[in-house]
């Protein structure tokens, strides 16, 4: 293989070794991810790889490391099952997973997760494999894919509290990390945000603007993040003498935000502040407020959550609680690679802090 590379004029391990001033064996150890190589030497080898343009032979590397150099990025939920799909036929419900996939791609949150994962993996010569697990059959396929070694581990983003995939992965003894705390305890590492603290920031900002008749559009209340954001907002308002906060449950979509805002205006026409548990719902709320002739923030101040592209698409631009999704996704990936390097290491969690981003809506 080395002779073929030389004949073709492509860089070899020997070229990298000369550029780095180390042995061929040391270069091989660094490229193959062997531990206990001095960090200074690792950096020298990486710079030499960049300078020479050397590209590892993936097939040969896999034979040595028994690794696929790929991780499964799994968007999982409790989607409609085949049996239910047959019953739903003719009702407009979709059982082929297309509605689940469409919802995923419509939410800017998932694009930010992919960005964080790809940006972490690419410099390490690895890549993600995007998979969807919206049914029992799809979940079985994910577990089988991992068991056969097609991916080294899984990064799981669950969209439903009843998602059984994290438990299936744990029972199978497969390497995985979750984005967000699971609704039911499983021995799997995860990254998450201090959601209650983020909701507290939103409440304090609305109170600081002088809002006294506030309401909230919560996320799905069967999802830990939805529960935590509602609890944090209510608790903070109660601490400031506002024991009753009208709540309408949304589904983290723009359409559900619009429907919730319509209901809030009908039941509480004098409200002057709204906290929506994500930016898409806040975007929908602002749209309905404009249709009803309410100015934002003059008549009603609106605060969202996430600091996604929807916050900038909103008119006026949305004041929101920033969730550093890209950084969280990168940390999730780091935890998985660390798990692969140390299979017997402890399960852990990393909690990120939210930040209020003030724009025009509040």
VENFENZI-V959820 format. One record per residue. N is the residue number from 1. D_LAST is the distance of its C-alpha to the last C-alpha in Angstrom with 2 decimals. Layout:
BEGIN
n=N d_last=D_LAST
n=N d_last=D_LAST
END
This chain:
BEGIN
n=1 d_last=62.89
n=2 d_last=62.84
n=3 d_last=65.77
n=4 d_last=64.06
n=5 d_last=61.01
n=6 d_last=63.27
n=7 d_last=65.15
n=8 d_last=61.99
n=9 d_last=60.82
n=10 d_last=57.69
n=11 d_last=56.67
n=12 d_last=58.21
n=13 d_last=57.67
n=14 d_last=60.43
n=15 d_last=58.52
n=16 d_last=55.44
n=17 d_last=57.72
n=18 d_last=59.33
n=19 d_last=56.03
n=20 d_last=54.68
n=21 d_last=58.00
n=22 d_last=58.30
n=23 d_last=60.47
n=24 d_last=59.99
n=25 d_last=59.73
n=26 d_last=56.84
n=27 d_last=54.95
n=28 d_last=55.60
n=29 d_last=54.28
n=30 d_last=51.00
n=31 d_last=50.49
n=32 d_last=51.34
n=33 d_last=48.90
n=34 d_last=51.64
n=35 d_last=50.43
n=36 d_last=51.95
n=37 d_last=51.93
n=38 d_last=51.04
n=39 d_last=47.47
n=40 d_last=48.88
n=41 d_last=51.31
n=42 d_last=48.66
n=43 d_last=46.59
n=44 d_last=49.79
n=45 d_last=50.59
n=46 d_last=47.13
n=47 d_last=47.40
n=48 d_last=50.91
n=49 d_last=49.75
n=50 d_last=47.18
n=51 d_last=49.80
n=52 d_last=52.53
n=53 d_last=50.41
n=54 d_last=51.97
n=55 d_last=50.74
n=56 d_last=51.90
n=57 d_last=53.93
n=58 d_last=51.69
n=59 d_last=54.61
n=60 d_last=56.74
n=61 d_last=53.94
n=62 d_last=53.30
n=63 d_last=57.00
n=64 d_last=56.81
n=65 d_last=53.53
n=66 d_last=53.59
n=67 d_last=49.94
n=68 d_last=48.32
n=69 d_last=45.78
n=70 d_last=43.21
n=71 d_last=40.65
n=72 d_last=39.48
n=73 d_last=35.74
n=74 d_last=35.65
n=75 d_last=32.92
n=76 d_last=34.23
n=77 d_last=33.61
n=78 d_last=35.61
n=79 d_last=36.14
n=80 d_last=38.63
n=81 d_last=42.20
n=82 d_last=45.15
n=83 d_last=46.63
n=84 d_last=43.47
n=85 d_last=43.18
n=86 d_last=46.65
n=87 d_last=45.72
n=88 d_last=42.56
n=89 d_last=44.60
n=90 d_last=44.27
n=91 d_last=41.02
n=92 d_last=38.77
n=93 d_last=37.91
n=94 d_last=38.44
n=95 d_last=40.49
n=96 d_last=41.03
n=97 d_last=37.82
n=98 d_last=36.48
n=99 d_last=33.53
n=100 d_last=32.68
n=101 d_last=32.95
n=102 d_last=30.91
n=103 d_last=28.03
n=104 d_last=28.25
n=105 d_last=28.17
n=106 d_last=25.31
n=107 d_last=22.95
n=108 d_last=21.85
n=109 d_last=22.11
n=110 d_last=25.89
n=111 d_last=26.18
n=112 d_last=24.50
n=113 d_last=27.01
n=114 d_last=29.86
n=115 d_last=28.84
n=116 d_last=28.88
n=117 d_last=32.20
n=118 d_last=33.91
n=119 d_last=32.96
n=120 d_last=34.51
n=121 d_last=37.59
n=122 d_last=38.59
n=123 d_last=39.82
n=124 d_last=41.84
n=125 d_last=43.70
n=126 d_last=42.17
n=127 d_last=40.29
n=128 d_last=38.36
n=129 d_last=39.72
n=130 d_last=37.09
n=131 d_last=38.19
n=132 d_last=36.89
n=133 d_last=38.06
n=134 d_last=37.05
n=135 d_last=40.46
n=136 d_last=43.30
n=137 d_last=45.35
n=138 d_last=42.64
n=139 d_last=42.18
n=140 d_last=45.96
n=141 d_last=45.91
n=142 d_last=43.34
n=143 d_last=45.47
n=144 d_last=48.61
n=145 d_last=47.07
n=146 d_last=46.29
n=147 d_last=49.65
n=148 d_last=51.59
n=149 d_last=49.92
n=150 d_last=48.18
n=151 d_last=45.10
n=152 d_last=45.16
n=153 d_last=42.31
n=154 d_last=39.14
n=155 d_last=35.39
n=156 d_last=34.05
n=157 d_last=30.65
n=158 d_last=30.93
n=159 d_last=28.92
n=160 d_last=30.50
n=161 d_last=31.28
n=162 d_last=34.90
n=163 d_last=35.49
n=164 d_last=39.05
n=165 d_last=39.15
n=166 d_last=38.23
n=167 d_last=41.09
n=168 d_last=43.44
n=169 d_last=42.77
n=170 d_last=43.34
n=171 d_last=46.53
n=172 d_last=47.84
n=173 d_last=47.40
n=174 d_last=45.38
n=175 d_last=42.98
n=176 d_last=39.32
n=177 d_last=35.83
n=178 d_last=32.87
n=179 d_last=29.21
n=180 d_last=27.69
n=181 d_last=29.63
n=182 d_last=32.04
n=183 d_last=31.92
n=184 d_last=35.57
n=185 d_last=37.02
n=186 d_last=38.98
n=187 d_last=40.56
n=188 d_last=38.38
n=189 d_last=36.13
n=190 d_last=32.41
n=191 d_last=29.18
n=192 d_last=25.93
n=193 d_last=22.54
n=194 d_last=21.81
n=195 d_last=19.61
n=196 d_last=19.49
n=197 d_last=18.28
n=198 d_last=15.41
n=199 d_last=14.42
n=200 d_last=14.91
n=201 d_last=12.38
n=202 d_last=9.70
n=203 d_last=11.20
n=204 d_last=11.53
n=205 d_last=7.99
n=206 d_last=7.21
n=207 d_last=10.57
n=208 d_last=10.09
n=209 d_last=7.66
n=210 d_last=10.63
n=211 d_last=9.95
n=212 d_last=13.58
n=213 d_last=14.18
n=214 d_last=12.40
n=215 d_last=13.92
n=216 d_last=14.12
n=217 d_last=15.66
n=218 d_last=17.93
n=219 d_last=19.96
n=220 d_last=23.72
n=221 d_last=25.04
n=222 d_last=28.24
n=223 d_last=26.49
n=224 d_last=26.07
n=225 d_last=22.61
n=226 d_last=21.47
n=227 d_last=23.20
n=228 d_last=21.91
n=229 d_last=18.17
n=230 d_last=18.77
n=231 d_last=20.96
n=232 d_last=18.66
n=233 d_last=15.79
n=234 d_last=18.43
n=235 d_last=20.30
n=236 d_last=17.53
n=237 d_last=16.61
n=238 d_last=20.38
n=239 d_last=20.91
n=240 d_last=18.70
n=241 d_last=20.72
n=242 d_last=19.02
n=243 d_last=21.82
n=244 d_last=21.04
n=245 d_last=18.10
n=246 d_last=18.78
n=247 d_last=19.05
n=248 d_last=19.99
n=249 d_last=21.37
n=250 d_last=20.59
n=251 d_last=22.52
n=252 d_last=20.06
n=253 d_last=20.66
n=254 d_last=18.78
n=255 d_last=21.37
n=256 d_last=20.90
n=257 d_last=17.15
n=258 d_last=18.17
n=259 d_last=20.91
n=260 d_last=18.89
n=261 d_last=16.32
n=262 d_last=19.41
n=263 d_last=20.92
n=264 d_last=18.05
n=265 d_last=17.90
n=266 d_last=21.68
n=267 d_last=21.97
n=268 d_last=19.06
n=269 d_last=18.38
n=270 d_last=16.78
n=271 d_last=13.84
n=272 d_last=10.52
n=273 d_last=8.45
n=274 d_last=9.37
n=275 d_last=10.02
n=276 d_last=12.14
n=277 d_last=14.74
n=278 d_last=14.80
n=279 d_last=13.27
n=280 d_last=16.00
n=281 d_last=15.28
n=282 d_last=11.55
n=283 d_last=13.02
n=284 d_last=15.44
n=285 d_last=13.14
n=286 d_last=11.30
n=287 d_last=14.90
n=288 d_last=16.16
n=289 d_last=13.62
n=290 d_last=14.72
n=291 d_last=18.27
n=292 d_last=18.06
n=293 d_last=16.97
n=294 d_last=13.52
n=295 d_last=11.06
n=296 d_last=7.53
n=297 d_last=5.41
n=298 d_last=8.64
n=299 d_last=10.30
n=300 d_last=8.21
n=301 d_last=4.64
n=302 d_last=5.49
n=303 d_last=6.28
n=304 d_last=9.65
n=305 d_last=12.66
n=306 d_last=15.26
n=307 d_last=13.89
n=308 d_last=16.44
n=309 d_last=17.34
n=310 d_last=15.45
n=311 d_last=12.10
n=312 d_last=13.61
n=313 d_last=15.27
n=314 d_last=12.21
n=315 d_last=11.59
n=316 d_last=9.22
n=317 d_last=9.31
n=318 d_last=7.49
n=319 d_last=5.74
n=320 d_last=8.79
n=321 d_last=11.74
n=322 d_last=14.59
n=323 d_last=17.95
n=324 d_last=20.67
n=325 d_last=22.60
n=326 d_last=25.03
n=327 d_last=26.00
n=328 d_last=26.40
n=329 d_last=28.58
n=330 d_last=30.64
n=331 d_last=31.20
n=332 d_last=32.21
n=333 d_last=34.73
n=334 d_last=36.02
n=335 d_last=36.66
n=336 d_last=38.61
n=337 d_last=40.74
n=338 d_last=41.43
n=339 d_last=42.48
n=340 d_last=44.83
n=341 d_last=46.33
n=342 d_last=46.69
n=343 d_last=47.25
n=344 d_last=48.18
n=345 d_last=45.10
n=346 d_last=42.92
n=347 d_last=40.00
n=348 d_last=36.76
n=349 d_last=32.98
n=350 d_last=30.27
n=351 d_last=26.83
n=352 d_last=23.97
n=353 d_last=21.08
n=354 d_last=17.39
n=355 d_last=14.93
n=356 d_last=11.18
n=357 d_last=10.14
n=358 d_last=7.17
n=359 d_last=6.78
n=360 d_last=5.71
n=361 d_last=3.80
n=362 d_last=0.00
END
